[in-house]
Amino acid sequence: MAGQQPVASSCSRPQSQRQRPLSFLLHVASNCGYTQGMKTAISIPDHLFNDAERLIARFKTSRSELYSRAIAEFVARHDEDAVTQALDKVVCSVNADPSDTQAATASALAMLRQVEW
């Protein structure tokens, strides 16, 4: 309408940019909101939600940060390739020969002796 100022928002585009390509629109849409990254909705049991809320208060963090850290830890523990790569890195850092089974066996036995069964 003539004479009226458009309402500005962080998600609206100025009138001069209305003919931009779709890639521009996707970029603008991805930057709308107050958080970065993928948004998702999950259903969890009440007791787990309450436990998470206590940790959020204790760590003075956001719900998104707590859930992101939990998922990252879960993925790190269960991603077999990542675990193998991490172990390979350790072996390389101590200049161990992976084919030296005698040294590996002795090292494993020494570690097992330190564990309470």
C-alpha positions in Angstrom: 0.0 0.0 0.0 1.2 3.5 -0.8 2.6 5.5 2.0 2.9 2.6 4.5 6.2 1.4 5.8 6.8 -2.3 5.6 7.1 -4.1 8.9 10.7 -5.1 9.5 11.7 -8.5 11.0 14.8 -10.6 11.0 13.2 -13.0 8.6 11.8 -10.6 6.1 13.6 -9.4 3.0 13.9 -5.8 1.9 11.8 -5.0 -1.1 14.9 -4.5 -3.2 15.8 -8.2 -2.7 12.5 -9.8 -3.7 13.7 -11.0 -7.0 16.7 -12.9 -5.6 17.3 -16.6 -6.6 16.0 -19.5 -4.5 19.5 -20.1 -3.0 19.3 -16.6 -1.4 15.8 -17.4 0.1 17.1 -20.7 1.5 20.0 -18.8 3.1 17.7 -16.2 4.7 15.3 -18.9 5.9 18.1 -20.9 7.5 19.2 -17.8 9.5 15.8 -17.1 11.0 15.4 -18.0 14.6 17.5 -17.7 17.7 19.6 -20.9 17.4 22.0 -22.2 14.9 21.7 -25.7 13.4 19.0 -28.3 12.9 15.9 -28.1 14.9 14.1 -31.3 15.8 11.4 -32.5 18.2 11.8 -35.7 20.2 9.6 -37.5 22.8 11.3 -38.7 25.9 10.0 -40.1 29.2 9.1 -37.6 31.9 11.7 -38.9 34.3 14.5 -38.5 31.7 13.3 -35.0 30.9 13.3 -34.1 34.6 16.9 -35.5 35.0 18.0 -33.5 32.0 16.4 -30.3 33.5 18.4 -30.8 36.7 21.6 -31.2 34.8 20.8 -28.0 32.8 20.4 -26.1 36.0 23.6 -27.6 37.5 25.7 -27.0 34.5 24.1 -23.6 33.8 23.7 -24.4 30.1 20.8 -24.5 27.6 18.6 -27.5 26.8 20.0 -27.5 23.3 23.6 -27.6 24.5 22.9 -30.5 26.9 21.2 -32.6 24.3 23.8 -31.8 21.7 26.6 -32.8 24.0 24.7 -36.0 25.0 24.2 -37.0 21.3 27.8 -36.2 20.5 29.0 -38.4 23.3 26.7 -41.2 22.2 27.8 -41.0 18.6 31.5 -40.9 19.7 31.0 -44.1 21.8 29.2 -46.0 19.1 30.9 -44.9 15.9 33.1 -47.9 15.3 35.2 -46.1 12.7 35.9 -43.2 15.0 36.9 -45.5 17.8 39.3 -47.4 15.4 40.8 -44.1 14.2 41.3 -42.9 17.7 43.0 -46.2 18.7 45.2 -46.1 15.6 46.2 -42.5 16.5 47.2 -43.6 20.0 49.3 -46.5 18.6 51.0 -44.1 16.2 51.7 -41.6 18.9 53.6 -44.1 21.0 55.5 -45.4 17.9 54.2 -48.9 18.6 54.5 -51.6 15.9 50.9 -53.0 15.5 52.4 -56.3 14.3 54.3 -56.7 17.5 51.8 -59.0 19.2 54.2 -59.9 22.1 54.4 -56.2 23.2 50.7 -55.7 22.7 49.9 -58.8 24.8 52.2 -57.7 27.6 50.7 -54.2 27.6 47.2 -55.6 27.7 48.0 -58.0 30.6 49.6 -55.1 32.5 46.4 -53.0 32.0 44.2 -56.0 33.0 46.1 -56.5 36.3 45.2 -52.9 37.2 41.5 -53.5 36.8 39.4 -54.8 39.8 37.4 -57.8 38.7 
